[in-house]
């Protein structure tokens, strides 16, 4: 991977994630409107980085509040078959982390939608933590979520990201103990990604019955927005989440729309149509205002 392929830092690194950054601003706007947010996951480079650019812009225009750009990885152990296939297609097409950062740079010239780099640790480690953080911030990324880095192992990672003003988003799971949740929430910024169930990513017919109790338990430890993912695919899921969480994360359902499309134009149209339906449910479903606590 050559240095020439990586966007060069164009501004001085920020000392810490900013309270007025894009992610924080968007969640404040959603809270003020009593509206559930929609976080859209897209595998970068599936079917090409040029196609991903069109898809992301269409998703943002259709109502996605935050975009997670997945960096393809050869062993995506936390992902189900839909995203695994997307990652494989992107890798076969030559997508690299440097290419994803160049994509972020292009997107930032055309949209202010918050962008989160979603990756496994290995590609970041190969580039170097500081080098990646500087390049991601210069390109216009807002946050980073590494699926296989835990708070216990993440001091160097977190310091490098925050030195460049990037939010560090961590995962909380149903199996997380209270002590674990306390540490996860302490190290998180931007929002907290709450996994709705154990297992891998993938669309499901119904949400877990114990999800409301899980969300209440997590809220004891943080005032960060909660974004619930894993299995969210239908407007009905999004509608009921309004009284439980601050945002729904939709991934496999969108990636499946891309997979079945004949070309990039149709993929963008498919994703936009799915997001419009989900966002309509977010706006018309249960208001999170009804679930606010003191």
DAVEN-V223652 format. One record per residue. N is the residue number from 0. SS is DSSP state (A for helix, B for strand, O for the rest). Layout:
n = <N/N>
ss = <SS/SS>
//
This chain:
n = <0/1/2/3/4/5/6/7/8/9/10/11/12/13/14/15/16/17/18/19/20/21/22/23/24/25/26/27/28/29/30/31/32/33/34/35/36/37/38/39/40/41/42/43/44/45/46/47/48/49/50/51/52/53/54/55/56/57/58/59/60/61/62/63/64/65/66/67/68/69/70/71/72/73/74/75/76/77/78/79/80/81/82/83/84/85/86/87/88/89/90/91/92/93/94/95/96/97/98/99/100/101/102/103/104/105/106/107/108/109/110/111/112/113/114/115/116/117/118/119/120/121/122/123/124/125/126/127/128/129/130/131/132/133/134/135/136/137/138/139/140/141/142/143/144/145/146/147/148/149/150/151/152/153/154/155/156/157/158/159/160/161/162/163/164/165/166/167/168/169/170/171/172/173/174/175/176/177/178/179/180/181/182/183/184/185/186/187/188/189/190/191/192/193/194/195/196/197/198/199/200/201/202/203/204/205/206/207/208/209/210/211/212/213/214/215/216/217/218/219/220/221/222/223/224/225/226/227/228/229/230/231/232/233/234/235/236/237/238/239/240/241/242/243/244/245/246/247/248/249/250/251/252/253/254/255/256/257/258/259/260/261/262/263/264/265/266/267/268/269/270/271/272/273/274/275/276/277/278/279/280/281/282/283/284/285/286/287/288/289/290/291/292/293>
ss = <O/O/A/A/A/O/O/O/O/O/O/O/O/O/O/O/O/O/O/O/O/A/A/A/A/A/A/A/A/A/A/A/A/O/O/O/B/B/B/B/B/B/B/O/O/O/O/O/A/A/A/A/A/A/A/A/A/A/A/A/A/A/O/O/O/B/B/B/B/B/O/O/O/O/O/O/O/O/O/O/A/A/A/A/A/A/A/A/A/A/A/A/O/O/O/O/A/A/A/A/A/A/A/A/A/A/A/A/O/O/O/O/O/B/B/B/B/B/B/O/A/A/A/A/A/A/A/O/A/A/A/A/A/A/A/A/A/A/A/O/O/O/B/B/B/B/O/O/O/O/A/A/A/O/A/A/A/A/A/A/A/A/A/O/O/O/B/B/O/O/B/B/O/O/O/O/O/A/A/A/A/A/A/A/A/A/A/O/O/O/O/B/B/B/B/O/O/O/O/O/O/O/O/O/O/O/O/O/O/O/A/A/A/A/A/A/A/A/A/O/O/O/O/O/O/B/B/B/B/O/O/O/O/O/A/A/A/A/A/A/A/O/O/O/O/O/B/B/B/B/O/A/A/A/A/A/A/A/A/O/O/O/O/A/A/A/A/A/A/A/A/A/A/A/A/A/A/A/A/A/A/A/A/A/O/O/O/A/A/A/A/O/O/O>
//
